[in-house]
Amino acid sequence: MAALRPTDTRAGRSRRTRRQWHGALGYAGDHGWTIIKSRGGPAHAWGVTRCPGGCRQVSAFSTPRVPEDHARALRRAVDRCPHSQEPEDNG
């Protein structure tokens, strides 16, 4: 397998999807969700995000099939949860 160069489109896509996933994790954290990283066992989950009320939990997979959909699903869960808090305005 050939090494990816920074100019390769596949390398650019991985950076974009990583950015989307980090944005979704930040979005969940801003709304009061807890992010718990796995201990590193033989699981496929990188960690889990939990709502402040405990009614919802979304697994965060380290290698999701479609990373953009995975990030979108987390944002959707945060938006639909009745316990999500509005982010504080620091301005």
JOJOLIN-V447079 format. One record per helix or strand. SS is the DSSP state (a for helix, b for strand). FROM is the first residue (numbers start at 1). LEN is the number of residues. Records with the same first field share a line. If there is no record, write none. Layout:
SS: FROM-LEN  FROM-LEN
This chain:
a: 9-22  67-14
b: 34-4  45-6  57-5
